[in-house]
Amino acid sequence: MERIASFCVDHNTLVPGMYLSRKDGDVLTWDIRMKTPNKGSYLSSACAHTIEHLFATYARNSKWSEHVIYVGPMGCLTGFYLLTRGLTDAEALALTQESFAWMAEYDGDIPGASAVECGNYLMMDPVAARLECKAMSEVLQKLDADHMRYQEK
């Protein structure tokens, strides 16, 4: 079998940021990298689950909602994928910046955190999620749309 595109990225060079991971027709997959890979600091499962609920809720209710296809955690617990259609790089960055700023301040009930709405609704850590989103928000605020590509080898 051929290696999939995400396994072709040198994870030893990645630092927290936002990267265009792939293009599939008009669908863009964004790598929202919150943690430096393979350095021992990862998102806890409960934190990632909380961020997933918050990020998806915010993105799908934002002014860019019709362009959001998917928000979900990376299995390695170093960040999230955001799939969009019809957004410029600058708009995708603005959406992500707004989402993380909102999550960093969010202090209410976690959307979708009930037995009816979620298969593991008790696995939530809003305190850790706020802290991680605050740290990532600071990273995102320093980015611009011209610097969201993986480094070339």
N, C-alpha and C positions, 0 to 999 in steps of 0.2 A: 504494500500500500504506500501511497505517497504521503509525505509529511504534510500535515495541515499548516496553513499559513501562520497561525499563532505560535506554532512550535519552531518556526524559522526565525523568530525574533530572538536576538541575543539578550536574554534576561539579565545577564551580568552587567549590561550597560544601562538598564532602565532605572530611572529615579521617579519619584512621585511627579505626576503631571497628567496631561491629557494628550493622547496620541490617536491619530487616525490609524486604525488597525487594518481595515480592509474596505474595499468597495465591491459590492455585488450588484451590478446594474446600477440602479439609483439609490440603493440602500448603503449607508455608511455605518460602519461599526467603529465606535469610539472606545478606546481603552482609557478608562478613568483610573489611573494607577495611584493608589493611596499609600502604598508601602513599597519600599525597595525590595525586590525579590531576593529570596534566599539569604536574608540577613537576620532571621530569627524573630522579627517583629511582624505579626500578622493581625488581621482583624479577627476577633473571636466570632464564633458562629452566631451567637446571640446579637452581637453588635452588627454584623453584616446583615442579618435577617431584619433587624430594625431599620437599618439604612435602606435596604431594599424596599420595604413598605413605604418609607417616607419619600425616597427618591422617585419611585414609580408614581406615587400619589401626586407629588408636586409637578413632575414633568408632564403627567397626563392631564393636569388641570391648568397648566401654564398657557400663555398665549401661543406657544409652539406645539400644543397638544396634538394637533392633527398630523404633525411630522414625527411624533415619537412612536416607534414601533415596539421597542422593548427596552427594559431596564432590568439588569440582573447581575448578581454577584459572580465573580470569578471563583472557580473551584479552589484555587490556591489561596484564597482569602487575602489577596493583595489589592483588590479593587473591584471595579464594576465595568460592565459593558453597557453602552448606550447605543442603540440602533436608531438611526434617523433616516428620514427621506425628505428631500426638498429644503434642507437647511444649509446655509453657507457655513464655513468653518467658524466664522465670527458668531453666527447665531447659535451654533451648537455649543460654543464656549460660553456665550452669555447665558444660555439655558442651564448649563452645568454650574456656572458661577452662582446664579440665582438660587438654584436648587440647594447647593451646599451651604450658602449663606443662610437660607431659610432653615435647613436642617440643624445648623449649628445653634440656632436660637429656639428651635421648636421645644415646647414644654407642655404638650397636651397628650391626650390619648393617642396611641399609635393606630393609624388607620388600618382597618382590616385585621386587627388583633383580637379576633374572637373565634370560638370553635366553629362557628358557621362559615366564617370567611377564610380561615387559614388552617392548614394541616398541622402546624406546630406553633400555635398562637402564644403559648407561654414562654417560648424561647425568644425573649426580647431583652435588650439592654439599652434603654434610652439614654442613660447617663454616658455610657461609653460611646454611643453613637454621636451624641452631641460633641464630645471631645474630639473624636476622630474627624467629624465634619468640620469643626472649627479649624483644626490643623490643615485639612485639605482645602478649605476655603481660602486660607492664606496662600497656599501654593497656587491655586487657580487664579487668584487676583493678580499674580505676577506674570501670567501668561498672556500672549497675544496670538491672534489667529495665524500669524506667519510662522509660528514655532511649535507646531503640533504634529510633528512627524517623528518617527523613530530615527535614531542616528544611523547613518549608513556605516556598514562595516568597512 
